[in-house]
Amino acid sequence: MEGLGSQDLACSFPQRSCRTKDAAAGSRRRAAWPRMRPPHAASGCWQATRSLPCPTASFPSRQPFPANGAWIVLQNFVTKAERSRLLASAMEQKSQGLLMPNPAGPHRFFRRLDSTGGVDELVQALSQRLESAVPGLQGRPLDTTLGRVCSYIEPGGFIHEHMDRYSEASGFHGLGHLRANIVVQLEPSGEPIIAGQPVPVREGDAWVFLASHELHATAVVSGCKPRIVFGFGWTVSSDFCLLAPAESSRQTGKTASEFRKKK
């Protein structure tokens, strides 16, 4: 998750069943990842990437869906203007001291937007757009344990491997925690890693996954720019399975622009 990391089955696409984690495989894939305290190191329409390439996309078609269906990616989910607004917002929040140091690791800052008055009109509109874009998400309650988040990771920082299960004290123990993250600024080194596999996202994309079910992390962020992501969360059933939005849009006749316009 793009906030405080906690440790505690990923769902597949249609024709696939939900599965539990393989602990041995998880241990093997973690061997090459950074430890908790590593040495300091210095648009057009959006679409789900399982569908055909977006005609207005400025990059070649990508096929990031893993064999186990651990995530979905919505390419060009926000417009260039919206991404610029999110970037300006994050930089302003950082300069005003509104982004707090994240105790989960060095060079990491975040802000819980819901509990600090940080949800503006754009963040609210993007929340609704995500609900319309992800099949089965409409009407699900927003996550209240972390909520919507602005995540800011400086070069040298990283997200340690973890899952985000609800604790018994949360009142949501046993339910699923779904996260959707919008990429505002990203060097290739800062790509998310889910279930041991890098997720090929670019600025303007969004990726969606069950943070309560999947181990996720990043490598150490390199380059000269901070990694900036706006995260959104929902509480879902424990057996919630990710479906490809492209298939849903074909079934309902909705286009990407219609998802954008929906408030």
NORFENSUL-V796064 format. One record per residue. N is the residue number from 1. RES is the residue in one small letter. SS is DSSP state (alpha for helix, beta for strand, coil for the rest). BURIAL is + if it has 24 or more other ideal C-beta (glycine too) atoms within 12 Angstrom, else -. Layout:
N,RES,SS,BURIAL + N,RES,SS,BURIAL
//
This chain:
1,m,coil,+ + 2,e,coil,+ + 3,g,coil,+ + 4,l,coil,+ + 5,g,coil,+ + 6,s,coil,+ + 7,q,coil,- + 8,d,coil,- + 9,l,coil,+ + 10,a,coil,+ + 11,c,coil,+ + 12,s,coil,+ + 13,f,coil,+ + 14,p,coil,- + 15,q,coil,- + 16,r,coil,- + 17,s,coil,- + 18,c,coil,- + 19,r,coil,- + 20,t,coil,- + 21,k,coil,+ + 22,d,coil,- + 23,a,alpha,- + 24,a,alpha,- + 25,a,alpha,- + 26,g,alpha,+ + 27,s,alpha,- + 28,r,alpha,- + 29,r,alpha,- + 30,r,alpha,- + 31,a,coil,- + 32,a,coil,- + 33,w,coil,+ + 34,p,coil,+ + 35,r,coil,- + 36,m,coil,- + 37,r,coil,- + 38,p,coil,- + 39,p,coil,- + 40,h,coil,- + 41,a,coil,- + 42,a,coil,- + 43,s,coil,+ + 44,g,coil,- + 45,c,coil,+ + 46,w,coil,+ + 47,q,beta,+ + 48,a,beta,+ + 49,t,coil,+ + 50,r,coil,+ + 51,s,coil,+ + 52,l,coil,- + 53,p,coil,- + 54,c,coil,+ + 55,p,coil,- + 56,t,coil,- + 57,a,coil,+ + 58,s,coil,- + 59,f,coil,- + 60,p,coil,- + 61,s,coil,- + 62,r,coil,+ + 63,q,coil,- + 64,p,coil,+ + 65,f,coil,+ + 66,p,coil,+ + 67,a,coil,- + 68,n,coil,+ + 69,g,coil,+ + 70,a,coil,+ + 71,w,beta,+ + 72,i,beta,+ + 73,v,beta,+ + 74,l,beta,+ + 75,q,beta,+ + 76,n,coil,+ + 77,f,coil,+ + 78,v,coil,+ + 79,t,coil,+ + 80,k,alpha,- + 81,a,alpha,- + 82,e,alpha,+ + 83,r,alpha,+ + 84,s,alpha,- + 85,r,alpha,- + 86,l,alpha,+ + 87,l,alpha,+ + 88,a,alpha,- + 89,s,alpha,+ + 90,a,alpha,+ + 91,m,alpha,- + 92,e,alpha,- + 93,q,alpha,+ + 94,k,alpha,+ + 95,s,alpha,- + 96,q,coil,- + 97,g,coil,- + 98,l,coil,- + 99,l,coil,+ + 100,m,beta,+ + 101,p,beta,- + 102,n,coil,+ + 103,p,coil,- + 104,a,coil,+ + 105,g,coil,+ + 106,p,coil,+ + 107,h,coil,+ + 108,r,beta,+ + 109,f,beta,+ + 110,f,beta,+ + 111,r,beta,+ + 112,r,beta,+ + 113,l,coil,+ + 114,d,alpha,+ + 115,s,alpha,- + 116,t,alpha,- + 117,g,coil,- + 118,g,coil,+ + 119,v,coil,+ + 120,d,coil,- + 121,e,alpha,- + 122,l,alpha,+ + 123,v,alpha,+ + 124,q,alpha,- + 125,a,alpha,+ + 126,l,alpha,+ + 127,s,alpha,+ + 128,q,alpha,+ + 129,r,alpha,+ + 130,l,alpha,+ + 131,e,alpha,+ + 132,s,alpha,+ + 133,a,alpha,+ + 134,v,coil,+ + 135,p,coil,+ + 136,g,coil,+ + 137,l,coil,+ + 138,q,coil,- + 139,g,coil,- + 140,r,coil,+ + 141,p,coil,- + 142,l,beta,+ + 143,d,coil,+ + 144,t,coil,- + 145,t,coil,+ + 146,l,coil,+ + 147,g,coil,+ + 148,r,coil,+ + 149,v,beta,+ + 150,c,beta,+ + 151,s,beta,+ + 152,y,beta,+ + 153,i,beta,+ + 154,e,coil,+ + 155,p,coil,+ + 156,g,coil,+ + 157,g,coil,+ + 158,f,coil,+ + 159,i,coil,+ + 160,h,coil,+ + 161,e,coil,+ + 162,h,beta,+ + 163,m,coil,+ + 164,d,coil,+ + 165,r,coil,+ + 166,y,coil,+ + 167,s,coil,- + 168,e,alpha,- + 169,a,alpha,- + 170,s,alpha,- + 171,g,coil,- + 172,f,coil,+ + 173,h,coil,- + 174,g,coil,- + 175,l,coil,+ + 176,g,beta,+ + 177,h,beta,+ + 178,l,beta,+ + 179,r,beta,+ + 180,a,beta,+ + 181,n,beta,+ + 182,i,beta,+ + 183,v,beta,+ + 184,v,beta,+ + 185,q,beta,+ + 186,l,coil,+ + 187,e,coil,+ + 188,p,alpha,- + 189,s,alpha,+ + 190,g,alpha,+ + 191,e,coil,+ + 192,p,beta,+ + 193,i,beta,+ + 194,i,beta,+ + 195,a,coil,+ + 196,g,coil,+ + 197,q,beta,+ + 198,p,beta,+ + 199,v,coil,+ + 200,p,coil,+ + 201,v,coil,+ + 202,r,coil,+ + 203,e,coil,+ + 204,g,coil,+ + 205,d,coil,+ + 206,a,beta,+ + 207,w,beta,+ + 208,v,beta,+ + 209,f,beta,+ + 210,l,beta,+ + 211,a,coil,+ + 212,s,coil,+ + 213,h,coil,+ + 214,e,coil,+ + 215,l,coil,+ + 216,h,beta,+ + 217,a,beta,+ + 218,t,beta,+ + 219,a,coil,+ + 220,v,coil,+ + 221,v,coil,+ + 222,s,coil,+ + 223,g,coil,- + 224,c,coil,- + 225,k,coil,- + 226,p,coil,+ + 227,r,beta,+ + 228,i,beta,+ + 229,v,beta,+ + 230,f,beta,+ + 231,g,beta,+ + 232,f,beta,+ + 233,g,beta,+ + 234,w,beta,+ + 235,t,beta,+ + 236,v,beta,+ + 237,s,coil,- + 238,s,coil,- + 239,d,coil,- + 240,f,coil,+ + 241,c,coil,+ + 242,l,coil,+ + 243,l,coil,+ + 244,a,coil,+ + 245,p,alpha,+ + 246,a,alpha,+ + 247,e,alpha,- + 248,s,alpha,+ + 249,s,alpha,+ + 250,r,alpha,- + 251,q,alpha,- + 252,t,alpha,- + 253,g,coil,- + 254,k,coil,+ + 255,t,coil,- + 256,a,alpha,+ + 257,s,alpha,- + 258,e,alpha,- + 259,f,alpha,+ + 260,r,alpha,+ + 261,k,alpha,- + 262,k,coil,- + 263,k,coil,-
//
